[in-house]
């Protein structure tokens, strides 16, 4: 997950691509809306081809996590 960064000073700490002001959610939303990888790279020319599958892997990984309350 080296391409995904979290910085409280960038986009409020949301997961971003390589410290850029492009969130994982933005990339996932574009893919979900049917945009091709080529179109996404045209819209965001500072992204690299590997950033798109990295965002998808990150989103899939986050969905497998669960938070359980601690018993008191």
SVG drawing of the C-alpha trace seen along z (x, -y; Angstrom):
<svg xmlns="http://www.w3.org/2000/svg" viewBox="-21 -21 26 30">
<polyline fill="none" stroke="black" stroke-width="0.4" points="0.0,0.0 3.0,-2.3 1.1,-4.4 -1.7,-5.2 -0.9,-7.9 -2.6,-9.5 -1.7,-13.0 -3.9,-15.1 -2.7,-18.2 -3.8,-16.7 -7.5,-16.3 -8.3,-16.1 -6.3,-12.8 -8.4,-10.9 -6.5,-8.2 -4.8,-9.8 -2.7,-8.7 1.0,-9.3 0.4,-12.4 -1.4,-14.1 -4.7,-15.8 -6.5,-13.0 -8.4,-10.7 -8.8,-6.9 -12.5,-7.6 -12.2,-9.9 -10.4,-7.2 -12.8,-4.5 -15.8,-6.7 -14.4,-7.3 -13.9,-3.6 -17.4,-2.8 -18.8,-5.4 -17.4,-3.5 -14.4,-5.7 -11.5,-3.8 -8.1,-3.9 -6.9,-5.9 -9.6,-8.5 -8.8,-8.8 -5.1,-9.3 -6.2,-12.0 -8.3,-13.7 -5.5,-13.5 -2.2,-13.6 -0.1,-13.5 -1.5,-10.1 0.5,-7.0 -1.0,-3.9 -0.3,-1.8 -2.2,-4.3 -5.6,-3.1 -5.2,0.6 -3.5,-0.5 -6.6,-2.5 -8.8,0.6 -6.6,2.9 -6.7,0.4 -10.5,0.2 -10.8,3.9 -8.5,4.3 -10.4,1.7 -13.6,3.6 -12.1,6.7 -11.3,4.9 -13.8,4.8 -13.8,3.0 -15.0,4.7 -15.8,3.0 -13.7,3.9 -15.4,5.7 -15.5,3.7"/>
</svg>
